């Protein structure tokens, strides 16, 4: 069927979670998709083998319009239906039937006789996957501990550490500790300083007991994932740790240390990401997406550096290849975490964006979009929309406004 036939014979429609169906005018758009992949390099073989696994969810930026005399009322009815948390079914002339969830909805009424709606739409499986009798938090904790255990075994398994590595590891340990300074408080300071002291002392004995040295450093990294802090604060600290680890990897010991500590850091990141208080740590889907996106970027950077550090294994003393057990477990943990973060995103509040139809003020807008113009809601609304002093008493027409439902 040609594209002309598809446009003529397949009507664009949206079936929202409450079962209502909508047939707006639509704009042809785009889609994006990523694949879960594994990349393998072989000595004396040019290029790489890329093994493609199952695809990840596609993303669709959608734009459509409600028109006619009742377009405002129709748009409002659509927004009310969009509040239902159940998945949508979209019939698209180009992309067929798509099941998924809206992440962000923008409404624009600046043009007469039409209301424009823009949506960031994620395709999704419609049941919880993977399924387990254990909670996500328990499963993640188990997977995280497995990664840390094998990282310690991998690092200590090859006796390639030299005297200069003692100071290198201690310097790295101090940088790790510095990354967590901002989230220390009276409830954690003594315990964390004790963990830091043990890690430094264990690295003094690196040549005689490299397993204990890496284990004590892992404890230093792991303990903040259970702090009574917001997910945002902990994730920021783990990102800082990972950034501090990025360095030139010259020796096999450097590479083993980076592989083990980098994987341990990401495993703890995953543990921190799923131990959240719903409605406090993750209020909006975009906040969840940010945590997931940062994890993907960190993991990609980690893999790229390991790939560039890989050498021939023919000469045991100087050859290096990433540990397959560590990398398999880490990949499994990251994919599991991302899967569950996307589930959280679909349960979180949607971001809504509108454009003010006429001059108004913060009190009226707060009452309209948050339900009650209390001091607390007004302050929340002001922060969400970055409203400065000059706008407190007058918000002009066509000003972009965000709120969450």
C-alpha positions in Angstrom: 0.0 0.0 0.0 1.5 3.4 -1.0 1.7 6.2 1.4 -1.1 8.0 -0.4 -3.3 4.9 0.1 -2.4 4.7 3.8 -3.3 8.4 4.3 -6.7 7.9 2.6 -7.6 4.5 4.1 -6.2 4.6 7.6 -7.5 7.3 10.0 -5.3 8.6 12.7 -6.9 7.9 16.1 -6.1 7.8 19.8 -7.8 5.5 22.2 -7.0 6.8 25.8 -6.9 4.6 28.9 -10.5 5.3 29.8 -11.7 3.7 26.5 -12.6 7.0 24.7 -11.5 7.3 21.1 -10.3 10.6 19.4 -9.9 11.4 15.7 -8.0 14.7 15.5 -6.2 16.1 12.5 -2.5 15.0 12.6 0.9 16.0 11.3 3.2 13.3 9.9 6.1 13.0 12.2 9.0 10.8 13.1 10.0 7.8 15.3 13.2 6.7 16.9 14.3 3.3 18.1 17.4 1.9 19.8 18.5 -1.8 20.0 20.0 -3.8 22.8 23.4 -4.7 21.3 26.5 -6.6 22.2 29.8 -5.6 20.5 32.7 -8.1 20.2 36.2 -7.4 19.0 38.7 -10.1 17.8 42.4 -9.9 17.6 43.8 -9.6 14.1 40.2 -9.3 12.7 39.3 -5.8 11.3 36.1 -4.1 12.5 33.8 -5.4 15.2 31.0 -7.9 15.4 27.8 -6.2 16.5 25.2 -8.7 17.8 21.8 -7.1 17.9 19.3 -8.2 20.5 15.7 -7.2 20.9 14.7 -3.6 20.2 14.0 -1.1 22.9 10.8 0.9 22.9 10.2 3.4 20.1 9.6 7.0 20.8 7.1 9.1 18.9 6.8 12.9 19.0 3.2 13.4 17.9 1.5 16.7 16.9 -2.3 16.9 16.2 -5.1 19.4 16.3 -8.7 19.6 17.4 -10.7 22.1 15.2 -14.2 23.5 14.8 -16.5 25.5 17.0 -16.1 23.2 20.0 -12.4 22.6 19.7 -11.7 24.1 23.2 -14.2 21.8 24.9 -13.0 18.8 22.9 -9.4 19.5 23.9 -10.4 19.8 27.6 -12.2 16.5 27.4 -9.1 14.9 25.8 -6.9 16.2 28.6 -9.3 14.7 31.2 -9.1 11.4 29.4 -5.3 11.6 29.3 -5.3 11.7 33.1 -6.2 8.0 33.1 -3.0 6.0 33.8 -3.9 3.0 31.6 -2.1 2.6 28.3 -3.1 4.2 25.0 -3.7 2.7 21.6 -2.7 4.8 18.7 -3.6 4.0 15.1 -1.2 5.7 12.8 -1.3 5.7 8.9 2.5 5.2 8.7 3.3 3.3 11.9 0.3 1.1 12.4 -1.1 0.3 15.8 1.1 1.5 18.7 0.4 0.8 22.4 2.2 2.9 25.0 2.1 5.9 27.3 2.3 9.7 26.9 5.2 11.3 28.9 4.6 15.0 28.2 1.6 16.8 26.8 1.7 20.4 25.4 -1.4 22.3 24.6 -1.4 25.5 22.4 -4.5 27.6 21.9 -2.9 30.7 20.3 -4.5 30.1 16.9 -8.1 30.7 16.4 -10.5 27.8 15.7 -7.8 25.1 16.5 -6.1 23.6 19.6 -2.7 22.1 18.9 -1.6 19.2 21.0 2.0 17.9 21.1 2.9 14.7 22.9 6.1 12.7 23.6 4.8 9.2 23.3 6.7 6.0 24.3 5.7 2.6 23.0 5.4 0.1 25.8 4.7 -3.6 26.5 1.3 -3.7 28.3 2.2 -6.0 31.2 4.8 -5.7 33.9 8.1 -7.3 32.7 10.2 -8.9 33.9 7.9 -10.6 36.5 9.2 -11.9 39.8 7.9 -12.9 43.2 10.5 -10.6 44.7 10.2 -6.8 44.7 12.1 -4.7 42.3 14.2 -3.4 45.2 15.1 -6.9 46.4 15.9 -8.1 42.9 18.1 -5.0 42.3 19.9 -5.5 45.6 20.7 -9.1 44.8 21.9 -8.2 41.3 24.0 -5.3 42.6 25.7 -7.6 45.2 26.5 -10.1 42.5 28.2 -7.4 40.4 30.2 -6.2 43.3 31.3 -9.7 44.3 32.5 -10.6 40.8 34.2 -7.2 40.4 36.3 -7.9 43.5 37.2 -11.4 42.3 38.1 -10.0 38.9 40.4 -7.3 40.2 42.2 -9.5 42.7 42.4 -12.6 40.4 45.4 -11.3 38.4 48.4 -10.4 40.5 49.4 -7.4 38.4 49.3 -4.7 41.0 52.6 -2.8 41.6 53.9 -0.5 44.3 52.8 2.6 42.4 49.2 1.4 42.3 48.9 1.8 46.1 49.0 5.6 45.8 46.9 5.6 42.7 44.1 3.6 44.4 44.3 5.8 47.5 44.0 8.9 45.4 41.0 7.5 43.6 39.5 6.5 46.9 39.8 10.1 48.2 38.2 11.4 45.0 35.3 8.9 45.5 34.8 10.1 49.1 34.9 13.7 47.9 32.0 13.0 45.6 29.8 12.0 48.5 30.7 15.0 50.7 27.6 17.0 49.8 25.2 14.3 50.9 26.9 13.7 54.3 25.1 14.7 57.4 25.2 14.1 61.2 23.6 10.7 60.7 26.2 9.5 58.3 29.4 11.4 58.7 31.1 9.2 61.3 30.2 6.0 59.6 31.4 7.2 56.3 34.7 8.5 57.6 35.2 5.1 59.2 34.6 3.4 55.9 37.0 5.8 54.2 39.7 5.1 56.8 39.3 1.3 56.3 39.5 1.7 52.5 42.7 3.7 52.7 44.3 1.3 55.1 43.3 -1.7 53.0 44.9 -0.1 50.0 48.1 0.3 51.9 48.2 -3.6 51.9 47.2 -3.8 48.2 50.1 -6.0 47.2 49.5 -8.6 49.8 45.6 -8.5 49.8 44.2 -6.9 46.7 40.8 -8.5 47.4 40.3 -6.7 50.7 41.6 -3.4 49.1 38.9 -3.5 46.4 36.3 -4.8 48.8 36.7 -1.9 51.3 36.6 0.6 48.4 33.4 -1.0 47.3 31.9 -0.5 50.7 32.8 3.1 50.5 30.9 3.4 47.2 28.0 1.3 48.3 27.0 2.7 51.6 25.5 6.1 50.3 23.0 4.2 48.1 21.1 3.4 51.3 21.2 6.9 52.8 18.1 8.7 53.8 18.6 11.2 51.0 16.6 12.0 47.8 17.3 9.9 44.7 18.4 13.1 42.9 21.1 13.8 45.5 22.4 10.2 45.5 22.4 9.9 41.7 24.2 13.2 41.4 26.9 11.9 43.7 27.3 8.7 41.8 27.6 10.6 38.5 30.4 12.6 40.2 32.2 9.4 41.2 32.1 8.1 37.7 33.4 11.3 36.3 36.3 11.3 38.7 37.2 7.7 37.6 37.7 8.7 33.9 41.4 8.8 33.4 44.1 7.5 31.1 44.5 3.7 31.6 48.1 2.7 31.0 48.7 -0.5 32.9 46.6 -3.7 33.2 46.2 -2.8 36.9 44.7 0.6 35.9 42.3 -1.1 33.6 41.2 -3.8 36.1 40.7 -1.1 38.7 38.6 1.0 36.4 36.5 -1.9 35.2 35.8 -3.1 38.7 35.2 0.3 40.4 33.3 1.6 37.4 30.9 -1.4 37.4 30.5 -1.2 41.1 29.6 2.5 40.9 26.9 1.8 38.2 25.6 -1.1 40.2 25.1 1.2 43.3 23.6 3.9 41.0 21.0 1.3 40.0 20.3 0.4 43.6 19.9 4.1 44.5 17.6 4.7 41.5 15.0 2.1 42.4 14.9 2.8 46.1 12.6 5.8 45.9 9.7 7.3 47.6 6.9 7.6 45.1 5.6 11.1 44.7 8.6 12.5 46.4 11.7 11.3 44.5 9.9 10.7 41.2 7.0 13.2 40.8 7.0 13.5 37.0 7.9 11.1 34.1 10.6 13.5 32.9 12.4 13.1 36.2 12.5 9.4 35.8 13.6 9.7 32.2 16.5 11.9 33.3 17.8 9.3 35.7 17.4 6.6 33.0 19.1 8.7 30.4 22.1 9.5 32.7 22.5 5.8 33.4 22.6 5.0 29.7 25.1 7.8 29.0 27.4 6.6 31.9 27.2 3.0 30.8 28.0 3.9 27.1 31.0 6.0 28.3 32.2 3.1 30.4 32.0 0.6 27.6 33.8 2.9 25.2 36.7 3.4 27.5 36.9 -0.4 28.2 36.8 -1.0 24.5 39.7 1.4 23.8 41.6 -0.2 26.7 41.3 -3.8 25.4 44.4 -5.4 24.1 45.6 -8.8 23.0 45.5 -11.6 25.6 48.3 -13.6 23.9 50.8 -12.0 26.3 49.3 -12.7 29.7 51.3 -10.1 31.6 50.3 -7.1 29.5 47.1 -8.3 27.8 43.6 -7.1 28.9 40.1 -7.9 28.0 37.0 -7.0 30.1 35.8 -9.8 32.4 32.8 -11.5 30.7 31.1 -12.4 33.9 31.3 -8.9 35.3 30.1 -7.4 32.0 27.2 -9.9 31.6 26.0 -9.3 35.1 26.3 -5.5 34.8 24.4 -5.5 31.5 21.6 -7.5 33.1 21.4 -5.2 36.1 21.3 -2.1 33.9 18.6 -3.4 31.5 16.6 -4.6 34.5 16.9 -1.2 36.2 16.0 0.7 33.0 12.9 -1.6 32.4 11.6 -0.8 35.9 12.4 2.9 35.7 10.3 3.1 32.5 7.5 1.4 34.5 7.8 4.1 37.2 7.8 6.8 34.5 4.4 5.5 33.2 3.0 5.7 36.7 4.3 9.2 37.4 2.7 12.5 36.7 2.5 13.7 33.1 4.0 17.1 32.3 1.4 19.4 30.8 2.4 22.6 28.9 -0.1 25.3 28.0 0.2 28.9 26.7 -1.7 31.6 28.6 -4.7 32.8 26.5 -4.8 36.3 28.1 -3.0 38.4 30.7 -3.5 36.9 34.2 -1.7 36.3 37.5 -0.1 33.6 39.5 -3.1 33.2 41.9 -5.6 32.5 39.2 -3.2 30.1 37.4 -2.4 28.2 40.5 -6.1 27.9 41.3 -6.8 26.7 37.8 -4.1 24.1 37.4 -3.3 23.0 41.0 -6.8 23.2 42.4 -6.2 25.5 45.4 -4.3 28.8 45.5 -2.7 28.1 48.9 0.6 29.6 49.8 2.2 26.2 49.3 0.7 25.6 45.9 1.5 29.1 44.8 5.2 28.6 45.8 5.2 25.2 44.0 3.7 26.8 40.9 6.2 29.6 41.0 9.2 27.2 41.2 7.9 25.0 38.4 7.5 27.9 36.0 10.5 30.0 37.2 8.3 33.0 37.9 10.3 36.0 39.0 9.3 39.0 41.0 8.3 41.0 37.9 5.7 38.4 37.0 4.2 37.9 40.4 1.3 40.3 39.7 1.0 40.0 36.0 1.7 37.0 33.7 1.3 38.1 30.1 -0.6 36.4 27.3 1.2 33.6 25.4 3.5 32.9 28.4 4.4 29.2 28.5 3.1 27.5 31.7 3.9 24.0 33.0 2.0 21.9 35.5 1.7 18.2 36.4 -1.2 15.7 36.6 
